[in-house]
Amino acid sequence: MRTIRQTLGDYGERYVADHFSCYVCNAKNSYELLPVNSTSADLKCVACRALAQVKTIRRSAARGLPPKVIGSAWNPQKLLIEKGCFVCLYFVVTDMSDQPAVYICRPEYQSAEMFLPRKPLSDKAKTPGWIGYMIVIGNALEQPALLTRDEIMVLRQE
Ligand SMILES: [Zn+2]
């Protein structure tokens, strides 16, 4: 059974794959969803193999991005930061009653200071000692850009 949080995450990943072209090669409908347990990436472009992570935030799209977003497991993220490998981030903001607002933070605009480890989970947690991280949006080198959905751009061109 998937939790509400996982269902929201699935929705955000599907939404980005369905409505946006690859941020590197611009191919349309080229994002495939990676298996649920993949660490550090949710989407992969089948054309150029670019990876992306999707964070879905339950909040009215009209309110924009929050200052901080909950990330996932810290250890794989820490290894990536140490290697200087940043994975493209999409932020999907929706309260599920509105059309989501989608923001992108490209790897070149990310910094190590964006990713802050949280306190390890307590002994009472299901996975004691597990460490997550927060994404501090304000520490990005450039603020995430609001994207326009592909089909809307097509409509406007007509
Ligand atoms: Zn691509």
Residues whose N, C-alpha, C, O or C-beta is under 5 A from the ligand:
A	BS01	ZN	C22 V24 C25 N26 A27 C45 A47 C48 R49 A50
